[in-house]
Amino acid sequence: MTRSLQLRRLHFLNALFAPLTGHDLYLAQQIDDAISTSLGDAIERAPTDPAFVAAVAQLFERLCAGQPQHGFFHWDAGADETGDTPLFARAGVMQGLRQLAAYPESTLLVTNLRAAHCPLKKRWTERRRQNYDDSLALIRNLAAARSRRTANMHLLFL
């Protein structure tokens, strides 16, 4: 694995698992090793690889299940063909925010938003870039407006 790929994965894992590990890079490395072992060929996977993201989300969800004070929701914008439209983005994120409302600390993971706006073998146009920026702003604003003021929410985009 290239050094930059490993570093990207560690940064992603450290950001995602920080509420549970306290930003400990050693623990992020241990989590990466565990995921690599479970997926077999995960050692060569980028942090944006769907199988890697699914394994990480599943592990994080399991860890949060043991933490009654921490909620987790994963919204995959690329899971359906409508993830790039603001209406469906709003619906998916609102579903997660309703689920996370009961927790004093939570993590909302949004994946494949960029890929939903510009699929492979397509070029970024000004309109696609503007729609992507609008979707990012919409999700950030929804998370800020629809979460409790006393709650601590981690919003991660991958």
N, C-alpha and C positions, 0 to 999 in steps of 0.2 A: 504494500500500500504506500502511496506517496505520502510524503510528510504533510503536504497541504491538505490532503483529503483527511488524514488522521486528525489534524488540528481542527478542521471544520466540524468533524464529528464530535470531538471533545467539547468544542464550544457549544454545539447544539445540546449535547447531553448535559453539560454543566448548567446551561440556561434552563432547560426543562426540569431537571431534577434538583435545582438549587433550593427550592422550598423544603425539600426533604433531606438534602445532604449538607446544606449550609455552604454552598459554593466550594466544596472540596474537590479539587481536580483529581486527587488520587481516587476518590470514590467514583468520579466520572469515568476514569480509566477502567476501573473494575466493572462498571456497568457496561462499558463498551466491550470489554472482554467477554462478559456473560452473553451479550447479544450476539457477538461474533461466533461464540461457541454454539448457541442455539440455532442460528441460521446456517451454519456451515460455511457458505461462501460470502458471508456478510463482511468479511475483512476487506473486500474490494468494493463494497457498496458505498455510494455517496450518502450524505445525510438526507438527501432529497429522494432517494430510491424508495418507491412505494412499499416494498417488503420490509425495508429497514424502519421506515416510519411506522408501519403497522406493528412491528415487533416492539418498538420503543413505546408507542401509545398503549399497547396492551400491558406491558410491564409497568408503566406509570399508573395506569388505571388500577392494576392489582395492588400496587403500593398504596395508592390513595384509599382503596377500600379498607385498608387496615388503619387509616388515619381518619377518625370521625370528624376532625376539624378541617379537613382539606378535601375540596371537590375537584373533579377533573372532567372536562368535556373536550372531545376532539371533533372538529368539523372539517371534513375533507371536501373542499370546493370542487375538486375534480371527480368526485364520485358520481355526479350526474352531469348531464349536458347543460344544465341551467345554472351552474355555480357562478357563472360570470355575470349574471344579471342581478342588479341591486335588490329586486324584490325577493328572489330566492336566497340571496346572500343574507338578507335581513331575516328571513324566515328561519334559516339554519342557525344563525347566530342567536336569535331570540330563543330558540328551543334550548340551546346550551345555557344561555343566561338565566332562564327560568329554572333550569336544573341546578345551577350553581348558586342561586339566590339564598339557599339555606345555609351555606358554609361561610364561616368568617374568613377563610383563606381558600383561594381556588386558582386553577390554571385553565385557561382556554387556549387550546392549540388549534391553529388554523393552518391547514396544509393545502398545497396545490392551487392556491389562489392565482399565482402567476401563470401556471400552466393552463388554468381554466380560461384565462384571458387571452393567452397566446399559445395555442397548441403547438406541438412539435411540427417542424417543417413550415411554419407560418412566420411571417415577419412582424416585428413590432411596428405598428403604425402609430401616428399621433393619437388617433381615436382610441386604439387599444390601450395605449399608455395612460390616457386620460381616464378611461373606464376603470383601469386597474387602480390608479390613484384615488379615484372616487370610492371604489370598494374598500380600500384600506381606510380611508377617512370614515366611511360609514361604519365599519366594524369598530374602529377605535371610539367613535362617538357613541355608538350603541352600548359598548362595554362601560364607558364612563357614565352614561345617563341611566342605564338600567341595572347597575349594581349598587348595593348598599354603600353608603358613605363610609361606614365603619369597616367594610370588607376590604381585604387585600387581594386584588386579582392580578395574576400574572398573565399577560396576553402575549402569546408567541406566534409568529408567522414563519412558516417554513415552506 
